[in-house]
């Protein structure tokens, strides 16, 4: 791929990976009570709500702008695989299996991003220059 297309693909890829986390954080901020109820339904304490929001929102933004990309991608990958196991382990329910596989796929994309580190048009790549 030529460098201009590659740069644009990197930016688009980071945005597409991050949007689910930013939107999830906004949803949790809008309905903390509902989110706490859902978390408690699987045995998680309510105190995890705000750290979860912070990780999703700040990690998602970090991925978009390319700030500490490897750290943010690893943190979100670990979070996503744990969320898959905790929230979507009922494989008898096809929708839960699809949600589990979605989380596994997102984790794969995040691990690829973590392994590549700073990509085009990122704060990380500007610091290296």
TAGI-V382774 format. One line per field, one symbol per residue. phi: phi as a letter, one per 20 degrees, with the letter a starting at -180 (. if undefined). psi: psi as a letter, one per 20 degrees, with the letter a starting at -180 (. if undefined). burial: b if it has 16 or more other ideal C-beta (glycine too) atoms within 10 Angstrom, else e. Layout:
phi->???
psi->???
burial->???
//
This chain:
phi->.ffffgfffffffffffegfffffffffffcffffffffffdneffffgfffgffffffffgfgemdlgfffffffffgffffgffeceeffegffffffffffffggfffffffemfdgldfffffff
psi->qrhgggghhgggggghhhhhgghgggghhhmhghggggghijjqqhiighhgggggghggggggikplggggggghgggghghghghljnihohhhgghghghgggggghhgghhhbpaqlqhghhhh.
burial->eeeeeeeeebbebbeebbebbbebbeebeeeeeebbeebeeeeeeeeebeebbebbbbbbebbbbbbbbeebbbbbbebbbebbeebbeeeeeeeeeebbeebeebbebbbebbeebbbeebebbeeee
//
